[in-house]
Amino acid sequence: MSLTRTWAPPGPYDLHGSLRVLRRGPYDPTYRTEGGAGGAVWRGTRTPHGPAALRLTPRTGGSHGEVHAQAWGPGAAWLLEGLPALLGAEDDPDAFVPHHEVTRQAHRRHPGLRLIRTGRVLESLIPSVLEQKITAEEAYRAWRLLVRRFGERAPGPHPDLWVMPHPRDWLRIPSWEWHRAGVDQKRSSAILRALQRASRMEEAAHLGLEEALARLQAIPGIGPWTAAEALQRSNGEPDAVTVGDLHLPGQVGYALTGLRGTDDAGMLELLAPYAGQRHRATRLILLGGPRMPRRQPRFPVGNIARW
């Protein structure tokens, strides 16, 4: 049995573009799509009331069409109660003021982009820790293997949708299984320390940005990069700018100045006019800005499970 709800966005809305930040690679077992760019989105998630599955379908009617939601499982009612926030109803795209031609054009071309808010910290924090200092391909593989091995099938009719493990099940994963998934001890230890304080981590979803960042970074192994990446998704924070990223400063610098070599300090200086909206600014820059040509080989893909 499922529960349903419909949400009507107040303006243009891009369901897939807004929710795409929740997908951890093309084979994420907790995030599925059907029917192409205009089709439904499926999510498997763990709510305070248990696992749940959510199917989101954009209804026809132009850019202002409704989104129909159908949810299954013990957490279905909780999911639907928070549906507007998940889809970006609490976001205010009109608060963004472009200061560069790149952001002006991207803001104009993507009027339906909204910053989503899941209200669940650990489901964003754990994969963000997995992505520390390795290639996206390696991190996506680790997430996929761990969720499929220690998580559970999502409620409802989808044949291959999964929910990440409960905190107590994460804590029971033996060290060799982390190694088999390609996760080194530094990252697995940071995840386990966060899970030991699971309730404190989830409370960060209801804190202001600075307090939430401090709450997450109190865990050894979780720094500014990881905390910002998690809060962008769990809290929908428009100013949670990512620092410490290998590529982002260079891309932002190149898009806004045409020059190479921008570091974190230079990126923050360029983004200063967007104070309060720096995360949205970087999203728009990555969507609409010119891409910096590569001069060096890609970071090599490793696999510590072979060591």
Buried (B, 14 or more C-beta within 10 A) or exposed (E): EBBEBEBEBEEBBBBBBBBBBBBBBEEBBBBBBEEEEEBBBBBBBBBEEBBBBBBBBBEEEEEEBBBBBBBBBBBBBBBBBBBBBBBBBBBEBEEBEBBBEBBBBBBEEBEBBBBBBBBBBBBBBBBBBBBBEBBEEBBBBBBBBBBBEBBBBBBBEBEEBBBBBBBEEBEEBEEEBBBBBBBBEEBBBBBBBBBEBBEBBBBBBEBEBEEBBEBBBBBEBBBBBBBBBBBBBBBBBBBBBBBBBEEBBBBBBBBBEEEEEBEBEBBBEBBEBBEEBBBBBBBBBBBBBEEBEEEEEEBEEBEBBEE
